[in-house]
Amino acid sequence: MSLSAPSMAYPERPESARVIYEMWYFPCRLVSMAVTTAWDVPTAAFSDGIKGAIGGTKMVARNLGKEDGVYEMVAGAMTGGPAGLVAGSAYGVLHGAGYGIKHGFIGYPSPHSGSHSMIFQGKGFVVPYDDNY
């Protein structure tokens, strides 16, 4: 059942039944959006927090005179690192929520979740509002 469920989540759409098809598919979109958002928010917060900590450390070290200097990096890690971690994590929460909600609902893969946003979509690239159907 678990192997066939994704293929049943997005069956071929008959041209004459677009409205009813979208109504039946809507709960799958909501579940996909919830799962993708639940995955993207922490992974984006972690990823962007690490990038922010590295960037904050290097920025302080660069402003102290030498970006690769040992003492400058230690000072940067103690001051700029935590500030960058907090700022990057806050950005990651918003970034992950936006991607999770949007890409989980309409079906584009998210850069944070890989294939997780496709878990309830049934296809690798789902574009339900494409005009070419």
TORMILUM-585485 format. One line per 10 residues: for each residue x, y, z of C-alpha. Coordinates in nm, 3 decimals. Example, Ala and Ser with C-alpha at 12.3 -4.5 7.8 and 13.67 -1.06 7.14 Angstrom:
# residues 2
1.230:-0.450:0.780; 1.367:-0.106:0.714
This chain:
# residues 133
0.000:0.000:0.000; 0.278:0.245:0.087; 0.441:0.190:-0.252; 0.122:0.252:-0.449; -0.013:0.544:-0.243; 0.205:0.814:-0.408; 0.092:0.710:-0.754; -0.272:0.727:-0.646; -0.224:1.071:-0.493; -0.201:1.238:-0.833
-0.377:1.025:-1.094; -0.426:1.135:-1.452; -0.678:1.416:-1.472; -0.964:1.387:-1.720; -1.027:1.708:-1.911; -1.396:1.712:-1.825; -1.352:1.676:-1.449; -1.107:1.949:-1.356; -1.312:2.104:-1.073; -1.406:1.780:-0.901
-1.054:1.650:-0.950; -0.906:1.955:-0.779; -1.157:1.922:-0.495; -1.058:1.559:-0.435; -0.689:1.642:-0.461; -0.706:1.940:-0.222; -0.664:1.733:0.099; -0.350:1.574:-0.046; -0.211:1.921:-0.108; -0.283:2.028:0.249
-0.113:1.721:0.394; 0.183:1.770:0.160; 0.206:2.136:0.260; 0.202:2.049:0.632; 0.465:1.777:0.598; 0.690:1.989:0.380; 0.663:2.290:0.610; 0.736:2.074:0.915; 1.049:1.948:0.739; 1.166:2.273:0.578
1.144:2.504:0.880; 1.398:2.324:1.102; 1.629:2.225:0.818; 1.633:2.579:0.674; 1.681:2.730:1.022; 1.976:2.498:1.085; 2.131:2.550:0.743; 2.090:2.929:0.740; 2.198:2.951:1.105; 2.527:2.778:1.022
2.580:3.005:0.722; 2.504:3.309:0.940; 2.748:3.199:1.211; 3.024:3.150:0.956; 2.946:3.482:0.791; 2.932:3.667:1.124; 3.263:3.519:1.234; 3.435:3.612:0.910; 3.283:3.962:0.905; 3.414:4.044:1.253
3.754:3.895:1.172; 3.771:4.096:0.849; 3.679:4.418:1.031; 3.948:4.353:1.292; 4.209:4.344:1.019; 4.276:3.991:0.896; 3.998:3.756:0.791; 4.211:3.442:0.832; 4.403:3.554:1.141; 4.385:3.326:1.445
4.309:3.597:1.703; 4.067:3.774:1.474; 3.880:3.447:1.409; 3.860:3.373:1.782; 3.720:3.722:1.849; 3.483:3.680:1.555; 3.367:3.342:1.679; 3.290:3.484:2.023; 3.103:3.793:1.902; 2.993:3.766:1.540
2.932:3.390:1.541; 2.643:3.386:1.790; 2.485:3.697:1.638; 2.508:3.542:1.291; 2.365:3.215:1.421; 2.059:3.389:1.568; 2.004:3.609:1.262; 2.058:3.322:1.020; 1.822:3.094:1.213; 1.551:3.361:1.221
1.587:3.407:0.847; 1.583:3.029:0.799; 1.252:2.995:0.984; 1.087:3.244:0.748; 1.269:3.105:0.446; 1.175:2.745:0.530; 0.813:2.832:0.606; 0.776:3.014:0.275; 0.926:2.728:0.077; 0.737:2.464:0.272
0.400:2.628:0.228; 0.446:2.720:-0.138; 0.629:2.416:-0.268; 0.440:2.170:-0.053; 0.109:2.294:-0.191; 0.188:2.341:-0.559; 0.441:2.060:-0.584; 0.774:2.211:-0.681; 1.065:2.050:-0.498; 1.213:2.260:-0.219
1.589:2.312:-0.188; 1.568:2.213:0.179; 1.362:1.899:0.158; 1.485:1.725:-0.154; 1.220:1.467:-0.232; 1.027:1.518:0.092; 0.798:1.777:-0.065; 0.693:1.510:-0.315; 0.592:1.263:-0.048; 0.219:1.308:-0.107
0.237:1.444:-0.461; 0.296:1.123:-0.649; 0.519:1.270:-0.919; 0.859:1.430:-0.930; 0.741:1.761:-1.071; 0.376:1.843:-1.028; 0.246:2.163:-1.181; -0.129:2.140:-1.122; -0.209:2.488:-1.248; -0.023:2.457:-1.573
-0.229:2.568:-1.874; -0.102:2.284:-2.093; -0.344:2.013:-1.988
